[in-house]
Amino acid sequence: MNTNIYYKVKGSLLLIFLFCFTVSCEDYLEEQPSTLIDSNYIYSTEEGLKSGVVSLYKFNRDRYDRDTEDFMGGVLIPSRSDLAFNRSGYLGLIGRYQRFVSPVDQGANFGSTLFWKHYYNIANRATDIINAAESIENIDEDVRNKVIAEAKFFRAESYFYLYRMYNNIYVTTESVTVDNAFDVINDKSSEEEIFALLNSDLSFAIENLEWNGQFGRVTKGTAKHVKAKVAMWQGDWEEAKSQAVSLIEEGPHSLVSSTADVFKGDRNNSEQLFVVQSQDGLLGGGDPTMINANYTTQYFQIPGIESNIEQGGRGFSRILPNRYLLNLIAEDSMDTRDDNTYFRLEYFYTSGDSIGKKINIYKPISDENPEGIQVERYYQRLHPSNLKFVQEDDEPDSYLQRSNIMVYRLAETYLIAAEAIMRSSGDPLPYINAIRTRAGAAELTSVNEQAILDERARELAFEGQRWFTLKRMGQQVINRQITNFAGDGEFFPNNFGGERDPRVNWMDHYINFPIAQIDLDLLGPSYPQNSGY
């Protein structure tokens, strides 16, 4: 059976349902109520197409909202890198390369739902909207182009994500019809085909989207940012430089003044390029998730301290910044990214005789404490936490939160510009030093690949970019980084050197995720699995 068909049939029903869902939200992405809803209305009327585009935003958010294994759709990719210590749970197994390492294990099945089917559903829905909008008559041309531009952005982003994760993917610009409904896909698309479609879609989006748009919708800047990322994967440094520098110098965006402001409030600031909205008290406004809980330690289990938003909210210590990342930030004592802005390093009593005092009842292994003090308890309750998914209006006593998620931001554009210039021509220092200056760190006097890699770690850790950066830089880079720095090595003896050690478990072919067998079974018999599986 054609996977295109499987996802289209299922997705079309969802699109109609979600159309009903989204158009009832008067203030959410500017859609108005309607009554008679069917597929003909969606694909043959101007208002239907506009609402179909809104539904793509809901589809896009689904990966974060699904409650699969503690909402791993929002945290699975960050768990697999050289920057993470994975303490427990099924997500820990995936992050330590014990699961999602075979086409038939449960991790691959989770990935099928959260990534493979998810992004093919979006791409197929976007294609339907694009093809309908291109052929419909009696529609305002500006509206037509805006609808197509947003849909093409989502199609390109979906295929780009799939390519970076799975490598062996297929792309198409055809909608499923009665004439092709039973066609079987027997082979992956070539890199030339994939990148031709990505660049064509993103170029159209850049040309037809505005710089300024409603918060939560993609803009010209969003499309330029992703096009620069695509160019980096092609090794087209001049194109990456051109798109990144254009976004920085021509667009309305700017870095916020301090690291404390980057993830403050609802993330609607001058630096954001795309934020997934999840609004309280709004029909279609998203579901509460445990994304933040995955990144926050269980400090509140210590008597004398209650869970509170300032110290991270309520969490269960799944994914923690490892020593390698923390040491990178600590290299400059003035760097504010470890100053309770991106990460919480210390915890303080909130009640009792010790109120306001730092908690230090457990200690990690160090030169001063070679054996540590209850090391497991330290990792569970006092280890530094990632604060990038905390929001001020979160409920401190709940693991479930409904918070906006920063997907793309201008700080990464600066780092793309720095790397692209370093690999082509020009001076990369102003761009990388803009990020360091904002963080209070000393300016660099030279830039090489490792400097770029280190600065991306300090600035973008746990934002879903690291794994793809390592893979893009090549097998040698990802091998070196994972086998030397993933997890915490000898500093967490329970995992060191054994089956729970990601440095030991890493294998070259893990650079590509396995395509789940349940998805291969829907493809043609000659469709290729990724090498090594």
N, C-alpha and C positions, 0 to 999 in steps of 0.2 A: 504493500500500500504506500502511496506517495505521502511522505511526511508533510509536504505542502498542503495536501488535502486534509490530512488529519488535523493539522493546526488551524487550517482555514475554517473547516466546518465548526469546530469547537469555538474558534475565535469569533466567527461571525455572530453566533448566538450571544456570545459575551459582549460583542460590540453593540448589538441592539439593546441588551440589558443596560450596559454602561451608558449608552446614550440617554436612556430614560433617567439614569442615576445622575449623570453630570448636568443635564440641562435643567434639573430642578434646583441647582445651586446658583442663584442669581448673581452672587458676588464672587463665585469661584471661577476664574478664568473667563469672566464676562459672558457667560451663556445664559439664555433666557428660557423660561418654561415653554413646553410644547405638549400637545396631547396625543395626536395620532402618530405613532412611531412604528415604522417598519423599515426593512432594508432598502426598499425602493426610495423611501424618503431620504435616507442617509446618503445614498450614492447618486441621487438624481436632483437634489435641490441644494441651493447655496447654503441655506441654514443647516441642512442635514450634514453637508460636508464639513462645515465649521464645527459642528458638534462632534462629528467623527474624529476630527483632529484632537479635540479636548479629551476624547476617550483614550487617545494614545498616551496622554499624561498619566491617566489612571493605570493603564497597562504597565507603563514604565515603573510606577510606584509599587506595583504588586510584588516585585522581587524583594523589597524591603518589608512589606507588610505580611508576607506569608510566614506563619509561625513554625515552619519546619525546623526542628531541632534548635530551639532558642533563637529563631529568626536568623539563621545562618546565611540567608541570602544577602544580608547587609554586611556580614563579617567574615565570610568564608575566604574570600580572596586576601584580605589583610592578614588572615591567620597564617598564610603561607608566604613567608618572606624571611629575610635575614634580620628583621627588626623585632620579631615577635617571640615571646615565650608563651607556649600554649599549655595551660595548667591542667585542665580537666575537661570532661564531657566529650560528646561525639565530635564537637568542633576541635577539641584537642587532638583527637585521633587523626583528623584530616590535616591539621596544621603540622603534625609530626610525621606525615607521610606514612601513616598506618592504614588510612582509609582513603577512598577516592584515588586508588592506585591500580584499579582493575576495572574493566568494563562491566563486571557483574557484581561489584560490591555495592553496599547500600549507599556509600558516599557518591558513587557515580549515578545512582538512581536519584538521589537528592539533586545532584547537579543537573540531571536531565530536566527536572521540573523548574529549578531556580535559574537556570542559565540557557540550556539548549532550547527547550520548548518555549521558555519565556521570550527570548530574543527572536526566535523564528515567528512567534505569534505577532510580536510588534512589527517585524519586517513585513509579514504578509498583510497585516491590516493596513500598514502604511502604503504598501503597493496598491491595494484595492482603492484607497482614497486618492492616490496619485493618478491612477489610470482613469478613475471616474471623473476627477476634476479636470483632467486634460481633454476629456471628450464632451463634457456637459455644455449645453448651450444656455444662453440667457443668464449669464453670471457676470458680475462685475470683474473685470480683468485683474484689478488689484487684489480682490478677494481670492480669485483663482490662484494667483501666483503666491499669495501668502499661505493658502492652504497647502499647495504643493510643496512650498519651501519647508514648512514645519514637518510635513510628512516625510519629505526626503531627508531631513536631518535625522529623524528617528530611524528611518531605514538604514542610513549610513552608520549611525552610532550602534545600532543593533548588530549589523554585520561586522563592524569593526571590533566590537567586544567579542563576538563569537570567534573571529579569526585569531585574535590575540590569545584567547583561552584555548581553543581547540585546534587551530591550524587547518585541519582538513574539513573545510566547510564548502557549501554550495551557495551561490547567490542567484537571484532571478529578479527580473522586472515584470514578469507575467503574472496576472491574476489567474486563479484557478477557474476554469470554465468546464462546461459539459464536454468540450472537445479534448481537453488535456487532463481531465480528472483522474485518469488511471495511468498516466505516464509515471514511470518509475525513474528515480534519480540514481544513476549507476556510478557516477564519478564526482569527485570534488571539483570545484572551480579552480582555475589556475590563479596564481597570484596576480597576473596581468588583468584577468577578468575582475577579480575582487577589487583591486585598487582603482581600476578604471571606473567602476560603479561608485565606489566611495568618493572619489574626487569629483565625479560628475554631480552626484547628489549634493555634496557639500558646497561646490561652486554655485549651484543654483540657489541653495539656501543663503549663502553669503550675499548674492546679488539681490535677493528679493526680501530679505528680512531687514528690519530697522535696527539701528543701534540701541534705541531705547524701547523697552517693551514692558508689558505687565509682569510684575514679580512672579516668578515661577514658570514663565514661558521662555522658550529659547529665543535668542536674538542673533543679530549679525555677529556679535562678539562670541557667543557660544559656538557658532558654526566655524568661525575663524580659529578658535582655540582647538577644536577637534580636527580641523583640517591641518593645522600645524602638527598635531600629534600623529596623524596619518602620514604626513611627509617624513616625520622622524623615522617611522617604521620602514619607509621606502629608502631611507638614506638620502633623501632629497633635502639637503641642509639649506640650500638657498630658498626653497619654498617654505620650509619650516621657519626660517628666519624672517622671510617676508611677511607671512601671516602673523607671527608672534609680534614683531615690531609694529606692524600696522595696528594690531589690536591695542598695544600699549600706548602708541603715540597718537592714533587717530580716534580711538574710541572714547566714550565718556567714563570709562572705568579707571579706578586708581586704587593703589594699595591703601588700606586703612592705616591710621597713624601708629597703632601699636598692636602687638600680638594679642593683647587682652581683648581687643575689639573684633578680632577676626570671626570668632564663633559666638559673639555676644548677641543676645536677643534672638530674633527670628532669622538671622543671617542675611537680612535684606540690607546690604551695605554696598559701598562702591566697588568692593573687590569681587563680589559674587558674580559668576557667569552663568551658573545654573544651580538652582536649589529645588530639591524635591519637597513640595509642600505637604504638610500633614497638620490640618487645622482642627482645633477643638470645637465641638459643638456645631459642626457643619456637615450636612448630608453630603457624602462623597468626599469628606475631608481626610480620609485615611484612618488607619487603625493604630492603636497603641502597639509598640514593639518592645523587645528586650535588647535592642542594639546597644544602647548605652550600658545596660547591665553586664553585657559580655566583657566590657572594657574596664569595669570598676571593681575594686577589691571589696572584701567583706569586712571592712574596718569596723562597721557597726556591731559586729559580734563581740567586740571588746567592751567589757563593762565600763561605763562612763562616757561612751560616745554613741550618739544616735545618728542614723542616716540623715544627711542634709545635703542640699544641692551644692553648696559651696565646696564640699569635699568629694563630690562626685555622684551623690544620690545612692540608691541601693543597687548593689551589684553582686555577682557571684564569681568573679576572678577567672574568666575563661581565657582571655587574650591580654597579655601584659607587655609593655615596652621592655625589651631585654637590655642586658647590660651594655651591649654594643651600641644600641641607640642612645641610651642614657649617657654613656661615656662620650659619644659624639657631641651631644648638647653641652655636656659639662666641660668640654675643651676650652670654652671661653666663659669665664666666670660671670661675664656681663650679659650673656645670652638669656633673654627673658622667656624663651620657649619652655624652660623648665621651672618657671616662676608662677606656677598655678594658672597658666594660661592655656597651654596645650596639654600639660601634664601636671598631675598632683603628686608631689614628691613626699610630702609629710602630712601627718594627720594629728589632730588635736582633740583633747577631751572637751566635751560639750556640757558635762554635768559633774556633780560631785566635788570632792575636795581638790581635785587636780584640774578643774576647768581652765581651759586656755593653754594648758601645758602640752608640749609635744609628746606623743606616744612613742616609746622606744622599747617596749617590753620584749619584742622579737628583733633579731638582727640577722642580716645575711652573712654569708661567708666573706671574709675580707682579710687583709693583712692584720688588722687589729683583732679580729675575731676569726681565727683560722677554722674553727668548727661551727661558727655562727651560733645563734641562740634560737632554737626551735625554727629551723630554716623553713620547714613546710608551712608553719603558721605564718611566718613572715610573708611568704609568697601568697598565701591565702588572704591575709588581713592587713598587711602594712606595705606591701609592694606598691611602687608608683603606678598610677592609673592614667589612662588616656581620658582627657576631658572634652574631646572635640564633639561628642554627641550629647553633652549635657545642655539643657536649656533651662533658663531661669524659672520658667513657670511649670517645670516638671513636678510631679508628686514625689516628695522625698521618701515616703514609706512604701513605695510600690516599685517592683521590678519593671512594670510596664509603663512606658512613656510614649507620648505623641509629640515628637520633635521634628523640626525641619532638618533636612540633610543636605549639606554642601557637597555638590558633585564636582563642579569645576569652579576654580577661582583664579584670579589674576596672578597670584604668587607663582603658580605653576607656569603660566605664560612667560613670566620673567625668566624662569629657569630653563624653559624650552628655548627662549631667545639666547640665553647664555651658552647653552650647549650647541645650538645650531651655528652660532657665530664662531665658537671655538673650533668647530669641525669644518668651517668654510672660510670666512674672511671677516675681519673687523675686530672690535674690542669687546669681549664678553664681560669684562669686569663691571661696567656700570649696572648690568642687569643682575648679576649674582650678588653684587654688593648692595643693591637696593633692598634685597631680602634680608641680608645680614644687618644692614644699618637699621632697618625697621625693628629687628630683634635685639638691637643693642650690642651686637657682636662686632668685633674688629673687621675692617675691610680686608679682603684678600688682595694680594699683589700679583698672583698668577692663577691660572685656571687650567686644570686637566680633567680627564674623565673621572678620576676618583674624587676630586673636589666637587664636581657636579653631583656625583652619586651621594656623597656625604651631605651636601646641602639639601638635596631632595629628601634625604632621610630625616634631617632635622625639621624641615618645613612641612612635609607632606605625609609623614608617617600615619598609617591607619586610615588614609583617605581613599584607599582602593587603587592606588597607582603603583606601589612599589614592585609588586610581582611583575607587572607588565614592563616596567623600566628595566628590571634585571633581565628579563627574557629578550627585550629589544636589543640590549647591549651585547647579547650573545652567550653561547654555551659556556665559554671560559669564565665570563664574568659571573653568571648565575651559579656555576659550580663553586667558584671561589667564595662567593658571599655566603651561600647556604652552608657549605661544609665547614666554614670557619666561624660563622657568627649566629646561625639560627639557634633558637633556644638559648640556654645559659650554660651549657657544657658542665664543667666540673663544679660550678657554683650551685647547681641543683643536683646533688648526687643521685637522687632517685631516678633521674632520666639519663644520667651520663653514661655513654658508651654502650647502652643496651638498646632494646627494641623500642624504647620511648625517646630515643635521641634522634632529632631530625637530621643532625649532621651525619650520623651513621646511616640512616634510612634513605637519604637522598640518592637518586639514580639519575643518570643523564636524561633519560627519556621522559622524566617527570616535567620537563620543560613544556610539554604539551599535556593537557588533561586528556584522560581517556574518554572517547565517545561511548556513552552508555550502550550496552548491548540492546536494551529495549528500544533505543533510537536506531541503531544499525539494522535491527530487524524490520524496520519500516522503510528502509532504503533498499536499493538494488543489491543483488548478491555480490557485486564486484566493488561496492563502495568501500574505500580504504579506511581502516582503523589507523590511528596514529602509530608510528613506529614504536616498538618496544612493548606493546600491550597484546 
